[in-house]
Amino acid sequence: MAWTRGGSFRGSRGASFAQILKKNILAPPGLAVAYVSPAVSEVNSLLDPACNTNCGGIRSKSIPQELIDRYKRGETHAVSALYHLSQVLQFQVELKETVTTGNIPGFYFAFCVVIDGVKYKTGMGINKKEARARAAQLALEDLLPTLDGDSLLPEALDGPPPLPVKESQSTGSEIHPRRAIYERQNPINEHFPQAVRELLSKLMDSYPEFSACRSTVAAFITQSPSGCEVVAIGTGNYNTKESATPNGRVLHDSHAVVTARRSLMRYLYRHLLLFFSKNRSLEEKSIFQQDKNTKLLSLKSHITLHLYMNQMPKGAAQIPSNLRLNPFSISAWEMNNQISLHVTVEGKVFSVFSPTFDQAASRVVSMSASDKITQWQVLGFQGALLSHFTEPIYVSSILVGDVSCCDVRGMEIAVNQRVDGITPRLPMYYCVYRPHIILVPTVCPEVGAGANTNAQWSHGINWSQGDLSLEVVDGLEGKTVEASPFKSGPALASRLCKAAMLSRFNLVAKEASRRDLLATVSYREAKMMAKPYQEAKSVLRSYLAQQGYGSWVAKPPVSDHFSM
C-alpha cells in the first residue's frame, strides 16, 4: 500500500511491515482476537490467510514477467535476473567455481549455478566475471521455459519460513543454522578482523594520543588469491552540528562506516589514476579492469571487497534480537518504527516518523548508517562521481564484530528484506546485491595511556592505503582538529570533504581524457551527469517510500553548489 499525503499512518505502512513480520514471526495457532482493526487485519491477511474472514483464500502473485522480458531484451544482466528470480520464487541460488569441462585448450575460469542443490551447466570465460555471466545464462535457458507466465504462486511462498513467536532470546545459530556452519568453516572470520586489528594497532602505536578515537571502527578489506588487505579505515560516532555550507569543505557525517567509505573512495581514485596512467606497469598494479564494450571499469575478477564493523550500525539494523512480536497485537504497529528509515542529529538517532525528529528538522541531519549501507548495496559504494568510470562496486560480505550481538537479524532486514523486489526496476548493472552478513571476532582496542578521552569523545580518524599519516576530524565541527597528524591547510578542511573529492574527480577525468566531465561547472552538475546512477537512486528512494519506510531526507542543495 503506497503512502499518500494526509493518509493514515498505520494504514499507509501496513503492507510492507506485514511482509517483514511474515518473514520473521509466526502467529501462535488458535489465537483468539476480540477486535481487529483494519490496519491489523491487513497484517493478518498476509500472515495467516486462514485467520482472516474477509479473505477469499490464499493471496497470490504472478511470475515477474516484466523481469523475464527485460532479460530477454538484454536490459537486465543474467546474474541480476537470476538473483531476483531467487528472491521472488524463494529458491536458494549459488554461483560455484568449478573445473572446465572437456578438452578445452588455454586457460579458462569455470562456474556453475546451483539452485536448491541442483547443479546446472558449466559456464566458462577468460575471467571470472565472464564465466559467472555465462553460467547464469545457461541456468536461465533451462529455468525460464519451466516458468509459465500465467501461473500463480501462493503468498505463503513469498518469504523464508517464519520464526516461532517466543520471548526467550535466541542465538544466531538457532535462527540460521546454515550461517553457523558457514561461520565456523570460513577462515575470513578470523583473518579479516585480525588484519583490521593489526593495522589499527600499528596506526595507534604511532599516534597513541589519539587512541581514544577508535571505539567505533569500520574498515574495508580487499581479498585476492594473495591474501586479504585493509585498504580503508574510519572511526567516529557523530555528524556535524554546523549548518550546510556552499563550499563543500565541511564533513556532514563522521560516523565510522561513512568515514571508512569515503576513505575507500580515495583508495578507488588512486587506482583509477593507476589505470589511466598510460603506463603499462602502473596499470597492472590497478585493481580495475575495463569492459571492452561499455568502457566501464570493474574490480578485477580475482578481487572481492568486504566491510568490517565492530558495532551494529545505527538505525534499523539495531532491532532487538529478542524481539518476537505477536502479529495480532497493536504493539506490532507501535514497533514498526524499528524498520523505518532513520536520521542522525549530532549522533542521536530518530525514526523519520518520530515527532522528536520534526523538532530537529531545522538542523543538518544525515541518514542513519543502516540506511546508507542499504543504499550502497543497491547503488554501489563508489558513489555518483566514480560511477562515471566504474560499474557499481558492492561488498561481498559484511562482518559484524559487536560483542553485544547474538545474531544479525536486524542487518538482514535492513540491508536485504527492505529492498526485496526492487531489482527489475533498476537500470543496467544495478541490483540488490545480497552480501553474506556474519558475526566475527571483535576488534577490541585498548585505550592508550596517553589518550585524552574527555577531549576526543567527538573525534574520529581516517586512513586509506597510501596515506603517510592519520587525519583526525572533529565530527561535530566537520573539520580537521589542530593537532591532527595530517592537515590539508589552514582552513582545516578534511581530505574526505566534497571539495577534495571533486578535485580528485577532475584529476581522473583529465587522465581519462573525459572532456565532457571536465566541462562541468559544479559538484552538483558532475553528480547529476551520472544518469544511470541518478535513475537508480530515484528508483530506490521512491521504492522505500512506497513500501512505507518513509522519505529519504536529502541535504540542502546548497551544499553541492560549488566548484573548484
N, C-alpha and C positions, 0 to 999 in steps of 0.2 A: 504494500500500500504506500503510495508516494506521499511525501509531506507537502502540504499546501498551506499557504499563509492563512492564518486565522483558524486552522483546523484543530481538532482535538489532539492534545499532546500524546496521550496514550494511544488513541486510535491511529495516529499517524505513524507510530513506531511499532505497531503490533506485529505486522507480518515478519519483519526482519528479526525482531527479538525472539519471536516464536521459533523461527528457524534455528537460531543459536541455542535456545532452550532444548529444542528437539534433538539437536546434535549432542547435547551434553547431559541431559537429565531425562528421567522417565517417571511418569506418574505412578504411584502405587495402585495396584488393581483394587477395584471396588470402592474407590474413594467417593464419599457422598458429598455433594455440593448443594447447599441450600439456595444460594443465589450466585448466578454467574453473569457478570456484566458483559456487554457486547464486546469490549476490548479483550477480556479474558476468554470469552467464547471463541474469539479468533485464535487465541493460543491453543485452546482445547481442540479445535478442529484440526489443527496441524499436528498436535502432539498425539492425540488419540481420537481418530475419527469416530470410533465406535461409541465414545462418550458424549458426542455432540448430537443431540436430537434433531438439530436443524441441518445436519449434513446428510446428503443423499448417498453417501458411500465414500470410498477412499478417493481423495483428490488425486489428480494425475496431471502429468505434463508430457509434452511430446518430445521426441528426439530433437536435438538442436539442429534442424535442417539448415538454418542460416549459416551456422558454423561449417557444416559439411559443404554447402555450396561455395562458401568463401574459400575453403581449402581447395576445392576442385578448380576454382578460377585462379588459383595461385596467389590469393590475397592473404592467406594465413600459412605460416610456416608449419611443416609437417609435425615437428616436435611440439609446437604450441597447440596444434589441433588435437594431437594425441592426449596431451595432458589435460586439456579442457574436457574432452570426452570422458576421461577417467574421473573428473570431478562430478560431471553430470550423471554418468551411469554407475558411479561408485565402484569401479574396479581398481585394483592395485596395479600400477604400471611401473616398470623399471627398465632403464636402458643399461644393459650389462656389456662390458667389454669382453670380447671372446677372441677366438683364433680365426684366421682366414680359412675359407673353405676351398677345397680342390687344389690343383696345381697352379697357383697364381704367381707369375713372376713379379719381382720387385717387392718393395716394402709397402704394405697397406695396413691401416687400422681397421678393426672389425668390431661391430656392435650388433647386438640383437635385442629386440623388445621382449620383455617377459610380462605377460598380463595374467594376473592371478595364478602364477606358477607355470603358465604355458608359454613356451618359447616360440617366437616367430622367426621368419627368415633372417639370415645374417646380412647386414649391410656393410659395405666396405668403402673406404675413401682414403685419399692421400693424407688426410689429417682427421683428428677425432671428431671435429665438428661436422665434416662432410659424411663421416661414417655414421654418426648418430642420426643425421638427417635422412640418409638412405635407409637406415633400419626402420625409422618411423614411417617412411613412405611405404616400405614393404609391408609393415604391420597394418597400415591403413588400407592397403589394397586388399588384404584378406578380411579386415574387420568391417569396412563400410558396406560391402554387399550384404552382410548379415543384419544390417540395421534398416528396418522398414520405416520410412519417414512418417508413416501414419500410425505407427504403433505407439502405445501409451505405457508409461511406467508408473507404478504405484508411488504415491508420495512417500510411503514408508521407506522407499529406497533412496530418498533424497539426501541422506546423511549416514554417517557411520552408526553402528549400534549405540543407543544412548546409554548413559551411565545410570546405575541404580541410585534412587534417592536415599541418602543416608547422611547423618550428621557427623559421623566419625571421620577423621582426617585420613585421606588415602595417600599412599606414596605413588610416585611416578611409575614405578614398576608394576603396581597393581592395576593402574589405569591403562598403561601402554606396555604390555609385556614384550612386544617386539622391540620397542625402544630400549628396554632394559638390556636385552640381548645385544643390541647394537652398541650401547654404551660400554658394556663390558668388553666387547671384542675390538672396537675401533681404537687404534692407537692414537688418533688425533686428540682424543680426550685428555691424554697426558701430555703429548708433545706441544700442542698449541698453548695451553696455559703456562707450561714450563718456559716456552720461548718468550711469552709476554713477561713473565716474572723475571727472567734473566735480563731482558732489555731494560725493564723498569728499574731493577736494582743497579744496573750499570749507569743509567742516567742519573739516578738519585745519589749514587756514590760520588759523582762529580759535583752535584749541587745538593748537599744534604740539607741546606737551609730551606729548601722547597719540598721536603718530603711529606709535609702535611697536606700538600695539594693532591695527593694520589689516592684518596679514599674511594673515589668513584672512577673506575678505569674502563675504557673501551679501546679496542685495538683491531686493526685489520691485518690479516695474515695471508700471504700467498703460499700455495703448496704446489710443488712440482716434483718430478722424479728425483731431483737432487735434495729434497727436503722442504721444510717449512721456514718461513722468514717473516718476521714482523716488519711491516712496511709503513705503518702509520699508527699513532697512538694519541689519545686525548684523555684528559681528566677534567672534572668540573661538574657543578650541580646547579648553575644559575643562568638566568638570562637578564639582559640589561634593564635597568630602571630608567635609562635615558629615552627620550622621545626619538622618533625616526628622523634621520638626517639625510640631506640630499647629496652627500659627498661619498657615500659608500665606505666610510672609514671607521664605522662602529660595528662591533660584533653584537648582533641581537641575541643570539643563543649560544651559550657556552657550556651546555650540558656535555657530558663525556662523549656520548656516541655521536653527537653533532660535531664536536671538535675533532674527533677521530676521523669522521667522514670528510671534513674539509681538509684535514691533513692528507687523507687518501687522495683527494683531488689534486693536491700539489705533487704528490708522487706520480699520478697519472700524467700531469702536464710535463713532468721531467721526461717520462718515457715517450710521450708524443714528440718532444724535441729530438730525442734519440732517433725515433723512427723517420722523421722528416729531415734529418741532418744531411742527407745525401752522401753519407759516409757509410760504406758497407759494414765495417766492423762495429760502428756505433749502432747502426740499425739492427744488427743481430743481437745486441745487448738489450734491445727494447722488448717489453713484454707483449707488444702488439704484433698482429699480422693483419694484412689487408685483403678484403674480399675484392676479387678482380672485377666483378660486375658492378657492385654498388660503390666501390672505393671506400667504404666504411671500414674502420678498424675494429678488431675484437681481440680479446685475450688469446694468446697462443693456445693451441688445443691442449697442451700438457700443463697449463697453469689454471688453478682454481683459486677463488677468493673466499675468505672466511671472516666472520665477525665474532670477536670475543667481548663479553661484558661481564664485569664482576658484580653487577647488580641488575635486577629486573628493571627494565626501563619504565619511567613514569607513564601513567595513563592506563589504557585498557589492559595491558599485559599484566598489571598487578591485581587482577581478580583474585580474591582469596582462594587458596587451593582447596579449602574445605567447604566451599560454597556449593550446596546442593539444594537449590530452590524447589519448592513444591510448585509445579506449573499452574495449579489451580488457585494459588494464593496471590492476593494483591501485592504481596511483598516482591513478587517477581517483577511487577511493573515499577515498584519503587527502586529496585536494584538495577534496572536496566541502564542506568547512567554509567554503570561499571564498564559497559562495552561501547559506549558512545565515544565520539571524538572528544579530546581533552585539550586544554590550553595550559600553559605555564605562565605565571606572572611573578617575576622576581623569585623564581624557584618553587613557588606554590602551584599546585595542580587543581584545576577546576574542570568539571564537565561543561561542554558548550551549552548545555541546558540548565546549568546552575544559575540561580538568581545572584549568587555571590560573584560569579564571573561578570554579569552585567554591570555590577558596580565598579568593576575594574576595567571596563571596556575602553576607558579614555587613555589607558596606558598601553605601551607597546607590549604585545603578547606574542608568544610563539606556540605553535602546535606541540603537543607532547612528544616525547621521544618514541613512544609506542606508535603514534600515528605517522611520524616521519619514517620509521622503519617500514610500516605498511606501504607508504607511498614509494619508498625506494625499491621495494621488492616488486613493484609494478612498473615504475618509470626508470629504474636503474639508479645506481649510486653515483653515476657520473654527472648528473645534473644537466641543465639546459645547454650551457655553453659547450661543454665537452661533447654533447650529442651531435654537434656539427661534424665531429670527426669520428665518433665511435658508435657502435651498436650499444644498446642498453647493457650495462655491466651489473650483474647480480652476484650475491654471495651464495655459495653452495651450502653453507651451514651457519647457524647462529648458535654459539656456545655460551651458556649462562653459568657463571661460577659464583652464584649467590648462595651462601651457606644457609640462608633463611628459607630457601625454596625446596619443596619436596617434589614438585613437578613443574612442567612448562605449559600447563593447560591454558593459562592466560595468554601466553605468547602465541600458541596455536590459534586461539580465537582471534586475537588482534591482527596477526600477520596473514593468516590463511583464510579463516572462515568468513571474515567480514567482507572479503572481496571475491568470494565464490561466485562464479558466473560472469565475471566482467571480461574475460579474455576475448570472446568473439567481437566485442565492441571496440577493441583496441586496434590501433594501426599496426602495420607490419613491424615485426621484430619485438613488439611489446607484448607481455603476457604476465599472468600471475605466476611468478617463479617461486615454487614452494621449497624453501630450504629445510634441511634437517635441523630441528631445534632440540637441543640436548643439554642436559646438566653435566657439568665438568668440574674438576677440582678448581677451587677458587684461587685467585691471586690475592693473597692477604699480606700486603706490605706492612711492615712495622714503621712507625713514625720515627724519624731520626732524632737524635738528641739535640741537634742544632735547629730543629724546626720551630717556627713561631706559629703555633696552632691558632691562637686567637686572631692574629693579623692575617692569616691566609684562608679563613673559612670560605671566602667567596672567590678564591683564586683557582685557576686551572692551568695545566701545562699542555703544550702541543709539540709534536715532533713527527717528522716523516723521514724516510730513508734518504740520506744525502745531506741532511742538516748537520751542521757542525755543533750546534748548541740548542738548548731548550728555549722556548718562548713561554713566558708566564703572563697570563691575562687575568685581569680582574673582571669576573663575569658580570658584576653589577654595573661597572663602568663601561664595559665593552672595549677596553683598550689595554695595551701592554702596561705592566707596572714598571716603575722607575728602576727597580732592582733586577729586572729580567735579564738573564744572560744574553738573549738576543733582543735587540730593539731596531726597528726599521728606520727610526728617525726621531726628531724632537717632538713630533705630533703624537707619538706613541700608538700609531695605527698598527693593528695586528697584521702579520703576514697572512692571516686567514680571512681578512676582510674582503668585501666585494670588490673594492678598488684594486687590491692586489691580484685577485682572480682575473679581473678584466685585463690587467697588464700582462699576465701570463697568456691569456687567451689571444691577445693581439700578437704576442711573440710567436705563438704556434701558428696563427693564421698567416703570418708573414713567411715562416719557414715552409708552410704547406702551399704557398702561392695562392691563397684564397682571397682574391681581391674583393669579392662580394662581402666577405666578413670584415675586411679592413675598412670598407666604406661606411660601416655603421657608425652612428654618431653618439650612441649612448649604450650603457649596460643593458637597459631595458630593450632597446631595439635589437641588440645581439641575441638576447634570450628569445624574443618573440619571433625571430627569423628561424628558429628551430621548430618548424611547423609540425612534424610528426610528434615531437616531444610535447609541444603545447596542446596538440589534439589529445594525446594520451592523458595528460594532466587534467584537461577539461572533462574527459570521459570519467576518470577516476573520481573527481570531486562531485560530479553530478550523480554518479552511481551511489556514493556514500550517503549523499543527501536523500536520494530516492529510497534507499533502504532504511532510512530512519535514524542514521547515526549522527545527523547534524550537519551543519555547514562548516566547511573549512574556513578558518579565519585567516585572511590574507593580510600581509603587512601593507601599510600605506604605500601607494605607487611612488610617492616622492623619494622613497629610499632607493629606487632603481634608476631615477632620472639623473644620472651623472655620466660624465665622460672623462677620458684621460687627457 
